[in-house]
Amino acid sequence: MVALKPRNGIWAPAGQPHTPIEAAHALTWHDAKRPGDWTSVERHFRDGHTETWWADDARLGGYGPDSPCRLVVATTNPAQLSEKATWYLATNLPHPGAPHAATGPHPPADLAEIVRLYGLRPWIEQSYKQVKDELGWADFQVRSARAIRRHQTLVNCAFSFCWDQWFAPPGPLDATAPDSCPDEGPKKGTGPIPPAPTALLTQGLTIHPFLAHPSRSPPTDGGKPGPTRTHPPSSRPSSTRSPPDTALTSTAGFNQLPLPRFRACIPVGPAGESRAPEPAAC
């Protein structure tokens, strides 16, 4: 049993219905006292309330009450056929009055049984969602055929166990059962907090980056500072490099470096518009 889209069209003669909703409109309906082709179906819900639906076998192409595949339309209002309260069901369950009802592989089902069976779909979809998301039924990728069957068997067993526990009546509490959360050991967040590590700054020039060594770091207890590491000699000739303007012997004076000796000139027009700079103006 599957649901069809109301406007899923098929090839048919010009004077016949082409979609399931057209086949439903072709059924005769006057009112609840004179339902015409429609049959009332009483639906019973789990919370105890009931609803009256209307259902009938429609004819569309190869679908029909005497065909191997039937088209059953179920709705709350046959006059309007609202989208959210109308089902268009294709099923191979034979009609009780069909010629092949006694010899078919499936038992016959009347309109009330068709509506009841399809009404179980929300529960089936909910169960599928729980099995796939919570119990891991969808985690069967990259497995062999035997491993997939075993995985699905274990998931079905887990689902059956959870379903049985859900409907089982609550039993008395066992006072002798061990505590699942014993109060042993320190709780999280109550231990001593280690001091924050002190940043180690390298000594000497900072033109090339290099790692600081703990033995050469400045002392934190007021003692003598460690040996100063000078800048490693460069393999380039001294004539190819220009000495820096200010020699920085410690990273503490990095913020005291002089700014570059250049400025940008952007001339401004008479009306305040900026224009392209001219080399002569700078």
Salt bridges, closest charged atoms under 4 A:
GLU22 OE1 - HIS18 ND1 3.90
ASP31 OD2 - ARG34 NH2 3.87
ASP47 OD1 - HIS49 ND1 2.54
GLU51 OE2 - HIS49 NE2 3.48
ASP57 OD1 - ARG70 NE 2.91
ASP57 OD2 - HIS95 NE2 3.95
GLU113 OE2 - ARG116 NH2 2.85
ASP245 OD2 - ARG261 NH1 3.28
GLU278 OE2 - ARG275 NH1 3.14
